């Protein structure tokens, strides 16, 4: 399947309202905000911050790893994004901010607030919704990895009409071992079956890093990679090679998520 983006590299989905390229909502109303929970110094929103802004959504980043407090409720935010980190979703002793993050994710699921979970965040979504995650499960994945979209993605608001096979950056040793009951399984890879899924109408979890660019790999710990027999420079070269195919696809997904957030705000 071939992706045929417009000049902006966005792909319009008929099920999702189109989003403007400005950082404001209709008229003079400020752009809706998405709460972004950051779990480590090297796991920021990356280029999704820019791509969401293109879709008319701004981000409020809370550094859980620095002790910044999370809001008790999502009343001021039209969406929730939980980023990655070298933790399990319930690793509360090492990361006490994970418990309130899970509470916000549960609240979002109960109230229909759009959610996007990345790596640790995707594992958290699976766990909160009734699935299961295991530490050091299966074969680890590092760097640019080919994903295969499943037929369930054909009518998904974020993943419809994307290429059947697309590269994405991976960086994980833990993995989802069971999806929540009723989840839509959207994508897999050779080493890790549960690469993307949706819970309900507006909550997505992914194991990969659609927000990360190849330069982020330069900040990965060489010692950790070496323990798995992986060379950081080789990972970087492969990611640079694949980015021309990867970036337009994940930009499309980010802008579609922004459109879901905007549509939810208008309906509220």
Backbone as JSON, one array per atom type, in Angstrom:
{
  "sequence": "XXXXXXXXXXXXXXXXXXXXXXXXXXXXXXXXXXXXXXXXXXXXXXXXXXXXXXXXXXXXXXXXXXXXXXXXXXXXXXXXXXXXXXXXXXXXXXXXXXXXXXXXXXXXXXXXXXXXXXXXXXXXXXXXXXXXXXXXXXXXXXXXXXXXXXXXXXXXXXXXXXXXXXXXXXXXXXXXXXXXXXXXXXXXXXXXXXXXXXXXXXXXXXXXXXXXXXXXXXXXXXXXXXXXXXXXXXXXXXXXXXXXXXXXXXXXXXXXXXXXXXXXXXXX",
  "N": [[0.85, -1.18, 0.0], [0.57, 2.19, -0.84], [1.51, 5.33, 0.43], [0.17, 8.46, -0.24], [0.83, 11.44, 0.23], [-0.3, 14.83, 0.53], [1.03, 18.06, -0.44], [1.79, 19.0, 2.02], [2.51, 16.73, 3.3], [0.61, 15.54, 4.82], [-2.08, 13.21, 5.36], [-5.36, 13.04, 4.53], [-8.06, 11.95, 6.47], [-11.24, 10.68, 6.1], [-12.81, 10.18, 8.33], [-11.97, 11.79, 10.32], [-11.95, 15.14, 11.43], [-10.52, 17.75, 9.44], [-7.46, 19.43, 10.22], [-6.24, 22.68, 11.08], [-3.25, 24.52, 10.12], [-2.34, 26.22, 11.98], [-1.62, 27.47, 15.32], [-4.0, 27.83, 16.72], [-7.44, 27.57, 17.67], [-10.73, 27.57, 16.09], [-11.66, 30.83, 15.08], [-10.97, 33.21, 17.59], [-10.37, 31.58, 19.67], [-8.17, 30.02, 21.96], [-5.75, 27.49, 21.1], [-6.49, 24.05, 21.71], [-5.07, 22.17, 24.44], [-2.78, 19.49, 24.97], [-1.95, 17.29, 27.52], [1.27, 16.26, 28.25], [3.11, 13.68, 29.52], [6.28, 13.35, 30.62], [8.89, 11.04, 31.11], [11.61, 10.68, 31.37], [14.88, 12.18, 30.94], [15.7, 11.98, 28.3], [13.47, 11.53, 26.78], [11.57, 13.29, 25.53], [8.79, 15.12, 23.92], [9.71, 15.47, 21.34], [9.62, 15.66, 17.77], [6.9, 15.49, 17.59], [5.79, 17.58, 19.01], [6.0, 19.8, 17.31], [4.58, 18.83, 15.09], [2.02, 18.38, 16.18], [1.37, 21.02, 16.77], [1.17, 22.02, 14.17], [-1.23, 20.83, 13.59], [-2.96, 22.32, 15.09], [-2.9, 22.07, 17.87], [-1.57, 22.52, 21.1], [1.12, 21.65, 23.39], [1.41, 20.74, 26.81], [3.97, 20.07, 28.75], [4.77, 17.9, 31.34], [7.27, 17.16, 33.55], [7.58, 14.35, 34.95], [9.74, 12.88, 35.87], [11.33, 14.8, 37.04], [9.96, 15.51, 39.24], [7.86, 17.28, 38.85], [4.53, 18.34, 39.45], [1.59, 16.49, 38.59], [-1.61, 17.3, 37.16], [-4.69, 16.84, 38.99], [-6.93, 16.19, 37.57], [-8.12, 16.06, 34.14], [-9.31, 18.38, 33.26], [-8.44, 20.77, 32.12], [-7.3, 20.04, 29.78], [-7.37, 18.72, 26.48], [-6.49, 16.26, 25.69], [-4.3, 13.42, 26.29], [-0.95, 12.5, 26.42], [1.37, 10.02, 27.0], [4.72, 9.49, 27.45], [7.79, 7.61, 26.67], [10.14, 5.56, 28.61], [12.61, 3.99, 30.69], [11.17, 2.03, 32.34], [8.69, 0.02, 34.05], [5.08, 0.09, 33.72], [3.95, 0.13, 36.28], [5.98, 0.7, 38.04], [6.28, 1.93, 40.65], [7.83, 2.43, 42.93], [10.35, 3.23, 42.05], [9.57, 5.3, 40.44], [7.53, 7.47, 41.41], [5.61, 9.12, 40.25], [4.21, 7.64, 38.41], [1.89, 6.38, 39.35], [-0.11, 8.51, 39.72], [-0.15, 9.17, 37.02], [-1.22, 6.88, 35.81], [-3.75, 7.06, 36.96], [-4.76, 9.36, 35.7], [-4.81, 8.39, 33.08], [-6.72, 6.35, 33.32], [-8.92, 7.95, 33.96], [-9.13, 9.38, 31.56], [-9.81, 7.29, 29.78], [-12.3, 6.63, 30.85], [-13.78, 8.9, 30.39], [-13.59, 9.52, 27.73], [-11.57, 11.18, 26.78], [-9.07, 11.87, 24.41], [-6.23, 9.72, 24.03], [-2.76, 9.05, 23.71], [-0.34, 6.73, 23.92], [3.11, 6.12, 24.22], [5.6, 3.76, 23.82], [6.67, 3.09, 26.95], [4.36, 4.48, 27.7], [2.45, 3.35, 25.97], [2.5, 0.72, 26.92], [1.52, 1.24, 29.46], [-1.11, 2.06, 28.87], [-2.13, -0.36, 27.86], [-1.97, -1.94, 30.21], [-3.55, -0.49, 32.1], [-6.03, -0.68, 30.89], [-6.59, -3.35, 31.12], [-4.89, -5.26, 30.0], [-1.64, -6.92, 29.79], [1.79, -6.58, 30.82], [5.23, -7.43, 30.55], [8.46, -7.58, 32.07], [11.62, -7.48, 30.37], [10.87, -9.11, 28.17], [10.69, -11.41, 25.49], [12.43, -10.69, 22.38], [14.61, -7.93, 22.4], [14.19, -4.67, 20.87], [15.87, -2.32, 18.92], [16.44, 0.83, 17.43], [15.8, 1.61, 13.91], [13.02, -0.09, 12.73], [11.03, -2.35, 10.91], [7.58, -2.08, 10.64], [4.45, -3.77, 10.35], [1.3, -3.12, 9.17], [-1.86, -4.25, 10.26], [-4.96, -5.75, 9.06], [-6.98, -4.67, 10.58], [-6.34, -2.04, 10.86], [-7.34, -0.65, 8.75], [-9.65, 0.97, 8.85], [-9.08, 2.67, 10.89], [-9.01, 5.71, 12.77], [-6.47, 6.98, 13.0], [-4.54, 5.32, 11.73], [-5.43, 4.49, 9.25], [-5.02, 3.93, 5.75], [-2.28, 4.23, 5.71], [1.11, 3.26, 4.74], [1.47, -0.24, 4.18], [3.75, -1.44, 5.18], [6.12, 0.08, 7.22], [8.9, 1.97, 8.45], [9.98, 2.46, 11.87], [11.28, 3.95, 14.86], [12.61, 2.02, 17.47], [13.03, 1.18, 20.95], [13.27, -0.8, 23.26], [13.04, -3.28, 25.87], [11.2, -4.44, 27.51], [7.78, -5.61, 27.18], [4.42, -5.65, 25.86], [2.33, -8.31, 26.64], [-0.23, -9.2, 26.54], [-3.08, -7.94, 25.03], [-5.67, -5.59, 25.99], [-9.03, -6.76, 26.58], [-11.14, -6.63, 23.79], [-9.63, -4.7, 22.48], [-8.4, -3.08, 19.51], [-6.14, -4.48, 17.39], [-3.51, -3.15, 15.74], [-0.92, -3.03, 14.5], [2.2, -4.79, 13.95], [5.51, -6.22, 14.54], [8.4, -8.09, 13.43], [9.7, -9.09, 15.71], [8.13, -8.3, 17.84], [4.87, -8.58, 18.63], [2.78, -6.78, 19.44], [2.63, -3.88, 18.42], [1.04, -1.64, 17.89], [-2.13, -0.46, 18.95], [-5.64, 0.04, 19.62], [-7.8, 1.26, 22.12], [-11.15, 1.32, 22.81], [-12.73, 4.2, 21.38], [-10.89, 6.3, 21.17], [-8.27, 5.99, 22.19], [-4.96, 5.29, 21.9], [-2.19, 3.07, 21.77], [1.3, 2.61, 21.36], [4.26, 0.67, 20.72], [6.57, 1.59, 19.64], [8.53, 4.55, 18.67], [7.14, 7.15, 17.47], [7.6, 9.82, 17.72], [10.28, 10.28, 17.8], [13.36, 11.33, 16.3], [16.13, 10.46, 14.08], [18.42, 11.6, 15.3], [18.03, 11.45, 18.0], [18.91, 8.97, 18.77], [21.6, 9.27, 19.19], [21.84, 10.01, 21.83], [21.39, 7.76, 23.3], [22.32, 5.26, 25.72], [25.44, 3.92, 25.39], [26.56, 1.73, 26.75], [24.37, 0.19, 27.57], [23.3, -0.57, 25.09], [25.47, -2.01, 24.11], [25.45, -4.24, 25.76], [23.51, -5.7, 24.6], [24.61, -6.35, 22.24], [24.58, -4.37, 20.26], [25.37, -1.73, 18.04], [25.66, 1.69, 18.42], [26.22, 3.68, 16.49], [25.73, 2.35, 14.09], [22.99, 1.95, 14.36], [22.14, 4.6, 14.23], [22.86, 5.34, 11.58], [21.19, 3.65, 10.08], [18.67, 4.6, 10.86], [18.73, 7.22, 9.88], [18.83, 6.66, 7.16], [16.27, 5.51, 6.8], [14.5, 7.5, 7.45], [13.28, 9.21, 5.61], [11.17, 7.76, 4.65], [9.83, 7.19, 7.01], [9.21, 9.6, 8.5], [7.13, 11.23, 7.14], [4.91, 9.58, 7.49], [4.55, 9.3, 10.31], [4.21, 11.92, 10.96], [1.75, 12.37, 9.76], [0.14, 10.73, 11.4], [0.42, 12.08, 13.86], [-0.8, 14.55, 13.26], [-3.37, 13.67, 12.67], [-4.09, 12.73, 15.2], [-4.13, 15.17, 16.53], [-6.36, 16.28, 15.24], [-8.38, 14.6, 16.21], [-8.33, 15.37, 18.91], [-9.1, 18.04, 18.67], [-11.67, 17.73, 17.57], [-12.96, 16.44, 19.69], [-12.89, 18.46, 21.58], [-14.59, 20.37, 20.41], [-16.95, 18.99, 20.57], [-17.42, 18.89, 23.25]],
  "CA": [[0.0, 0.0, 0.0], [1.42, 3.37, -0.96], [1.01, 6.57, 1.0], [0.25, 9.55, -1.22], [0.54, 12.67, 0.97], [-0.35, 16.11, -0.16], [2.29, 18.8, -0.35], [2.15, 19.14, 3.43], [2.81, 15.39, 3.78], [-0.48, 15.02, 5.64], [-3.04, 12.39, 4.65], [-6.67, 13.34, 5.07], [-8.9, 10.81, 6.8], [-12.61, 11.18, 6.09], [-13.46, 10.0, 9.62], [-11.4, 12.74, 11.27], [-11.98, 16.51, 10.91], [-9.22, 18.28, 9.05], [-6.91, 20.34, 11.22], [-5.52, 23.81, 10.5], [-1.81, 24.53, 10.35], [-2.02, 27.27, 12.95], [-1.71, 27.03, 16.71], [-5.2, 28.36, 17.35], [-8.69, 26.94, 17.29], [-11.54, 28.43, 15.24], [-11.8, 32.19, 15.58], [-9.93, 33.67, 18.51], [-10.24, 30.64, 20.79], [-6.83, 29.43, 22.01], [-5.64, 26.1, 20.69], [-6.59, 23.1, 22.82], [-3.79, 21.68, 24.93], [-2.63, 18.09, 25.34], [-1.01, 17.07, 28.61], [2.31, 15.3, 27.89], [3.86, 13.24, 30.68], [7.64, 12.95, 30.26], [9.36, 10.13, 32.15], [13.07, 10.68, 31.47], [15.48, 13.35, 30.3], [15.9, 11.77, 26.86], [12.21, 11.04, 26.19], [10.64, 14.39, 25.35], [7.83, 14.95, 22.83], [10.39, 15.45, 20.04], [9.0, 16.39, 16.67], [5.45, 15.53, 17.72], [5.37, 18.91, 19.48], [5.84, 20.63, 16.11], [3.52, 18.28, 14.25], [0.74, 18.67, 16.82], [1.11, 22.45, 16.57], [0.66, 22.14, 12.81], [-2.62, 20.4, 13.63], [-3.77, 23.21, 15.91], [-2.91, 21.63, 19.27], [-0.33, 22.79, 21.81], [1.43, 20.66, 24.41], [1.86, 21.11, 28.15], [4.83, 18.96, 29.17], [5.05, 17.76, 32.77], [8.43, 16.28, 33.77], [7.41, 13.51, 36.11], [11.05, 12.45, 36.37], [11.89, 15.9, 37.82], [9.08, 15.8, 40.36], [6.82, 18.26, 38.57], [3.24, 17.74, 39.8], [0.56, 16.27, 37.59], [-2.94, 17.75, 37.59], [-5.53, 15.78, 39.5], [-7.9, 15.84, 36.54], [-7.79, 16.55, 32.81], [-10.3, 19.38, 32.9], [-7.83, 21.84, 31.33], [-6.61, 19.45, 28.64], [-8.21, 17.97, 25.55], [-5.89, 14.97, 25.36], [-3.22, 12.96, 27.15], [0.12, 11.71, 25.8], [2.35, 9.52, 27.96], [5.92, 9.15, 26.67], [8.53, 6.41, 27.05], [11.09, 5.59, 29.71], [13.1, 2.65, 31.04], [10.4, 1.66, 33.51], [7.43, -0.66, 33.82], [4.0, 1.03, 34.01], [3.63, 0.18, 37.71], [7.26, 0.76, 38.76], [6.0, 3.1, 41.47], [8.88, 2.69, 43.91], [11.38, 4.0, 41.35], [8.97, 6.44, 39.72], [6.25, 7.67, 42.11], [4.64, 9.84, 39.43], [3.48, 6.73, 37.54], [0.56, 6.11, 39.9], [-1.06, 9.53, 39.26], [-0.29, 9.11, 35.56], [-2.2, 5.83, 35.53], [-5.07, 7.57, 37.33], [-5.2, 10.23, 34.62], [-5.14, 7.57, 31.92], [-8.0, 5.71, 33.62], [-9.91, 9.0, 33.82], [-9.3, 9.65, 30.13], [-10.58, 6.19, 29.2], [-13.68, 6.67, 31.34], [-14.49, 10.1, 29.93], [-13.45, 9.68, 26.28], [-10.5, 12.12, 26.41], [-8.12, 11.15, 23.56], [-4.98, 9.28, 24.65], [-1.74, 8.41, 22.88], [0.74, 6.22, 24.76], [4.29, 5.77, 23.44], [6.54, 2.85, 24.49], [6.14, 2.93, 28.29], [2.98, 4.97, 27.71], [1.61, 2.34, 25.34], [2.39, -0.38, 27.87], [0.63, 1.69, 30.53], [-2.48, 1.99, 28.36], [-2.51, -1.77, 27.84], [-2.16, -2.42, 31.57], [-4.68, 0.18, 32.72], [-7.26, -1.15, 30.25], [-6.82, -4.76, 31.42], [-3.91, -6.13, 29.38], [-0.51, -7.29, 30.65], [3.14, -6.2, 30.38], [6.28, -8.17, 31.26], [9.82, -7.07, 31.99], [12.59, -8.28, 29.62], [10.11, -10.16, 27.49], [10.96, -11.58, 24.06], [13.67, -10.13, 21.86], [14.58, -6.46, 22.42], [14.25, -3.98, 19.58], [16.57, -1.04, 18.97], [16.65, 1.5, 16.16], [14.79, 1.56, 12.86], [12.42, -1.42, 12.65], [9.89, -2.38, 10.0], [6.28, -2.45, 11.18], [3.45, -4.22, 9.39], [-0.06, -2.8, 9.59], [-2.83, -5.32, 10.15], [-6.17, -5.33, 8.34], [-7.81, -3.88, 11.5], [-5.97, -0.62, 10.76], [-7.87, -0.07, 7.51], [-10.63, 2.02, 9.12], [-8.73, 3.35, 12.12], [-8.87, 7.15, 12.54], [-5.07, 7.41, 12.9], [-3.68, 4.43, 10.95], [-6.0, 4.15, 7.95], [-4.37, 4.33, 4.5], [-0.83, 4.34, 5.82], [1.75, 2.15, 4.05], [1.34, -1.52, 4.87], [5.02, -1.63, 5.9], [6.72, 1.4, 7.45], [9.89, 1.93, 9.53], [9.81, 3.29, 13.07], [12.37, 3.78, 15.83], [12.29, 1.21, 18.64], [14.02, 1.18, 22.03], [12.59, -1.44, 24.39], [13.29, -4.67, 26.25], [9.93, -4.91, 28.07], [6.8, -5.71, 26.09], [3.04, -6.06, 26.12], [2.15, -9.74, 26.37], [-1.65, -9.43, 26.3], [-3.86, -6.72, 24.83], [-6.94, -5.56, 26.72], [-10.18, -7.35, 25.9], [-11.83, -5.71, 22.89], [-8.73, -3.75, 21.81], [-8.13, -3.28, 18.09], [-4.72, -4.72, 17.17], [-3.3, -2.38, 14.52], [0.38, -3.21, 13.84], [3.13, -5.72, 14.59], [6.83, -6.33, 13.92], [8.86, -9.47, 13.44], [10.08, -9.5, 17.06], [7.19, -7.84, 18.87], [3.57, -8.55, 17.96], [1.85, -5.71, 19.79], [3.27, -2.6, 18.15], [0.06, -0.56, 17.93], [-3.48, -0.93, 19.23], [-6.57, 1.08, 20.06], [-8.78, 0.89, 23.13], [-12.31, 2.18, 22.62], [-12.77, 5.04, 20.17], [-9.93, 7.41, 21.1], [-7.07, 5.75, 22.99], [-4.0, 4.51, 21.11], [-0.91, 2.76, 22.36], [2.3, 2.09, 20.43], [5.5, 0.26, 21.36], [7.66, 2.3, 18.97], [8.69, 5.97, 18.98], [6.85, 8.0, 16.31], [8.03, 11.2, 18.0], [11.73, 10.36, 17.82], [14.09, 11.42, 15.05], [17.38, 9.69, 14.17], [19.43, 12.2, 16.17], [17.81, 11.05, 19.39], [19.69, 7.76, 19.03], [22.93, 9.68, 19.66], [21.81, 10.15, 23.27], [21.16, 6.48, 23.98], [23.47, 4.8, 26.48], [26.2, 2.92, 24.64], [26.77, 0.53, 27.56], [23.15, -0.63, 27.5], [23.23, -1.15, 23.75], [26.55, -2.99, 23.97], [25.04, -5.46, 26.45], [22.64, -6.44, 23.68], [25.33, -6.56, 21.0], [24.11, -3.39, 19.28], [26.26, -0.59, 17.84], [24.84, 2.9, 18.32], [26.45, 4.37, 15.22], [25.03, 1.61, 13.04], [21.57, 2.26, 14.52], [21.91, 5.96, 13.73], [22.93, 5.33, 10.11], [19.98, 3.01, 9.55], [17.53, 5.47, 11.09], [18.84, 8.32, 8.9], [18.46, 6.09, 5.85], [14.85, 5.19, 6.73], [13.66, 8.58, 7.94], [12.49, 9.8, 4.52], [9.94, 6.98, 4.58], [9.14, 7.16, 8.29], [8.75, 10.89, 9.02], [5.82, 11.67, 6.65], [3.85, 8.72, 8.04], [4.29, 9.6, 11.7], [3.65, 13.27, 10.97], [0.33, 12.2, 9.47], [-0.51, 10.2, 12.59], [0.37, 13.15, 14.86], [-1.81, 15.53, 12.85], [-4.67, 13.04, 12.85], [-4.41, 12.74, 16.63], [-4.53, 16.55, 16.82], [-7.72, 16.47, 14.76], [-9.25, 13.92, 17.16], [-8.39, 16.23, 20.08], [-9.91, 19.22, 18.33], [-13.05, 17.31, 17.41], [-13.49, 16.19, 21.02], [-13.1, 19.74, 22.25], [-15.77, 21.01, 19.86], [-18.13, 18.25, 21.0], [-17.59, 19.0, 24.71]],
  "C": [[0.88, 1.23, 0.0], [0.75, 4.56, -0.31], [1.21, 7.69, 0.0], [-0.12, 10.85, -0.51], [0.41, 13.86, 0.05], [0.96, 16.84, 0.04], [2.75, 18.97, 1.08], [2.58, 17.85, 4.06], [1.75, 14.86, 4.73], [-1.39, 14.19, 4.76], [-4.39, 12.61, 5.3], [-7.43, 12.06, 5.31], [-10.33, 11.29, 6.86], [-13.31, 11.04, 7.42], [-12.99, 11.03, 10.64], [-11.46, 14.14, 10.68], [-10.59, 16.98, 10.52], [-8.78, 19.32, 10.06], [-6.17, 21.47, 10.53], [-4.04, 23.71, 10.81], [-1.39, 25.61, 11.33], [-2.19, 26.73, 14.35], [-2.92, 27.56, 17.43], [-6.41, 27.61, 16.83], [-9.47, 27.92, 16.42], [-11.69, 29.8, 15.89], [-10.64, 32.57, 16.47], [-9.73, 32.74, 19.7], [-8.84, 30.04, 20.8], [-6.86, 27.96, 21.61], [-5.82, 25.19, 21.89], [-5.21, 22.57, 23.19], [-3.88, 20.18, 25.22], [-1.62, 18.02, 26.47], [-0.03, 15.97, 28.19], [3.09, 14.96, 29.15], [5.2, 12.69, 30.2], [8.27, 12.19, 31.42], [10.87, 10.05, 32.29], [13.61, 11.86, 30.68], [15.55, 13.21, 28.79], [14.62, 11.34, 26.15], [11.19, 12.15, 26.09], [9.72, 14.17, 24.16], [8.44, 15.03, 21.44], [9.63, 16.21, 18.98], [7.47, 16.3, 16.7], [4.97, 16.88, 18.24], [5.12, 19.82, 18.28], [4.67, 20.14, 15.27], [2.14, 18.49, 14.86], [0.38, 20.15, 16.66], [0.61, 22.72, 15.15], [-0.82, 21.76, 12.74], [-3.5, 21.22, 14.54], [-3.87, 22.82, 17.36], [-1.56, 21.96, 19.89], [-0.1, 21.74, 22.89], [1.83, 21.34, 25.7], [2.65, 19.93, 28.68], [5.03, 19.02, 30.68], [6.17, 16.74, 32.93], [8.21, 15.5, 35.07], [8.73, 13.12, 36.73], [11.74, 13.54, 37.18], [11.0, 16.28, 38.99], [8.04, 16.86, 40.1], [5.44, 17.63, 38.79], [2.31, 17.59, 38.6], [-0.76, 16.85, 38.07], [-3.75, 16.57, 38.11], [-6.54, 15.29, 38.5], [-7.5, 16.5, 35.23], [-8.74, 17.65, 32.35], [-9.74, 20.48, 32.01], [-7.18, 21.32, 30.05], [-7.57, 18.62, 27.79], [-7.65, 16.63, 25.15], [-4.76, 14.68, 26.32], [-2.24, 12.15, 26.32], [1.09, 11.32, 26.91], [3.53, 8.96, 27.16], [6.63, 7.92, 27.24], [9.45, 6.63, 28.24], [11.45, 4.17, 30.09], [12.49, 2.17, 32.34], [9.27, 0.73, 33.09], [6.29, 0.28, 34.23], [3.65, 1.15, 35.48], [4.89, 0.17, 38.57], [7.25, 1.94, 39.73], [7.1, 3.42, 42.48], [10.0, 3.53, 43.3], [10.83, 5.29, 40.78], [7.59, 6.73, 40.32], [5.21, 8.43, 41.31], [3.83, 8.91, 38.53], [2.07, 6.45, 38.05], [-0.43, 7.22, 39.52], [-1.2, 9.59, 37.74], [-1.3, 8.04, 35.17], [-3.62, 6.3, 35.87], [-5.62, 8.5, 36.25], [-5.58, 9.43, 33.37], [-6.47, 6.85, 32.11], [-9.14, 6.72, 33.46], [-10.19, 9.29, 32.35], [-10.11, 8.55, 29.46], [-12.05, 6.26, 29.6], [-14.47, 7.82, 30.76], [-14.35, 10.35, 28.43], [-12.43, 10.72, 25.86], [-9.47, 11.36, 25.56], [-6.78, 10.91, 24.25], [-4.05, 8.75, 23.57], [-0.59, 8.02, 23.8], [1.88, 5.69, 23.91], [5.24, 4.94, 24.28], [6.03, 2.57, 25.9], [4.69, 3.38, 28.36], [2.02, 4.0, 27.05], [1.42, 1.13, 26.24], [1.45, -0.01, 29.01], [-0.82, 1.62, 30.08], [-2.96, 0.55, 28.35], [-2.83, -2.26, 29.25], [-3.39, -1.81, 32.22], [-6.01, -0.34, 32.17], [-7.51, -2.64, 30.43], [-5.89, -5.74, 30.75], [-2.77, -6.41, 30.35], [0.81, -6.94, 29.98], [4.14, -7.01, 31.19], [7.64, -7.54, 31.02], [10.7, -8.03, 31.18], [11.92, -9.44, 28.89], [10.46, -10.21, 26.0], [12.3, -11.0, 23.67], [13.59, -8.6, 21.9], [14.64, -5.9, 21.0], [14.91, -2.62, 19.78], [16.69, -0.47, 17.56], [15.52, 1.28, 15.16], [14.33, 0.12, 12.63], [11.21, -1.35, 11.72], [8.64, -2.87, 10.71], [5.37, -2.89, 10.05], [2.07, -3.89, 9.93], [-0.98, -3.99, 9.34], [-4.1, -4.81, 9.47], [-7.09, -4.5, 9.23], [-7.5, -2.4, 11.42], [-6.68, 0.09, 9.61], [-8.87, 1.05, 7.75], [-10.33, 2.76, 10.42], [-8.55, 4.84, 11.87], [-7.44, 7.64, 12.4], [-4.26, 6.6, 11.89], [-4.23, 4.06, 9.58], [-5.17, 4.72, 6.8], [-2.91, 4.7, 4.67], [-0.2, 3.2, 5.02], [1.61, 0.86, 4.86], [2.6, -1.84, 5.68], [5.72, -0.29, 6.0], [7.75, 1.28, 8.57], [9.52, 2.85, 10.68], [10.95, 2.99, 14.01], [11.86, 3.03, 17.05], [13.41, 1.35, 19.68], [13.38, 0.54, 23.26], [13.09, -2.86, 24.61], [12.06, -5.27, 26.92], [8.88, -4.9, 26.96], [5.42, -6.03, 26.63], [2.91, -7.54, 25.76], [0.68, -10.1, 26.18], [-2.35, -8.09, 26.14], [-5.12, -6.76, 25.68], [-8.05, -6.21, 25.91], [-10.86, -6.29, 25.04], [-10.93, -4.71, 22.19], [-8.6, -4.1, 20.34], [-6.63, -3.36, 17.89], [-4.36, -4.17, 15.79], [-1.99, -2.67, 13.79], [1.25, -4.15, 14.65], [4.49, -5.57, 13.94], [7.27, -7.78, 14.04], [9.15, -9.96, 14.86], [9.03, -9.22, 18.12], [5.8, -7.72, 18.26], [2.75, -7.3, 18.22], [2.52, -4.35, 19.66], [2.31, -1.43, 18.18], [-1.32, -1.17, 18.16], [-4.34, 0.26, 19.64], [-7.53, 0.49, 21.08], [-9.96, 1.84, 23.01], [-12.2, 2.99, 21.35], [-11.59, 5.99, 20.06], [-8.72, 7.22, 21.99], [-6.15, 4.8, 22.24], [-2.74, 4.27, 21.91], [0.03, 2.2, 21.3], [3.55, 1.7, 21.21], [6.69, 1.05, 20.82], [7.64, 3.78, 19.32], [8.41, 6.83, 17.74], [7.31, 9.43, 16.48], [9.53, 11.38, 17.85], [12.34, 10.49, 16.43], [15.41, 10.68, 15.19], [18.4, 10.28, 15.13], [19.23, 11.84, 17.64], [18.65, 9.82, 19.76], [21.07, 8.11, 19.57], [22.98, 9.84, 21.17], [21.57, 8.85, 24.02], [22.46, 5.99, 24.63], [24.18, 3.67, 25.72], [26.38, 1.62, 25.43], [25.56, -0.39, 27.49], [23.03, -1.31, 26.15], [24.27, -2.25, 23.58], [26.18, -4.3, 24.65], [24.16, -6.33, 25.56], [23.31, -6.64, 22.32], [24.96, -5.61, 19.89], [25.06, -2.21, 19.24], [25.43, 0.67, 17.6], [25.01, 3.62, 16.99], [25.75, 3.68, 14.06], [23.52, 1.87, 13.13], [21.26, 3.65, 13.95], [21.91, 6.0, 12.21], [21.67, 4.73, 9.5], [18.76, 3.9, 9.72], [17.55, 6.66, 10.14], [18.4, 7.83, 7.53], [16.95, 5.92, 5.73], [13.94, 6.38, 7.03], [12.82, 9.22, 6.84], [11.17, 9.06, 4.35], [9.13, 7.08, 5.87], [8.49, 8.49, 8.65], [7.39, 11.32, 8.46], [4.66, 10.86, 7.23], [3.52, 9.12, 9.47], [3.86, 11.05, 11.89], [2.14, 13.21, 10.7], [-0.42, 11.71, 10.7], [-0.63, 11.29, 13.67], [-0.72, 14.16, 14.51], [-3.22, 14.95, 12.96], [-5.06, 13.0, 14.33], [-4.81, 14.16, 17.05], [-5.97, 16.81, 16.39], [-8.73, 15.78, 15.68], [-9.42, 14.78, 18.41], [-9.29, 17.43, 19.82], [-11.38, 18.86, 18.19], [-13.7, 17.04, 18.77], [-13.77, 17.47, 21.77], [-14.36, 20.42, 21.74], [-17.05, 20.33, 20.34], [-18.42, 18.42, 22.48], [-18.56, 20.12, 25.08]]
}
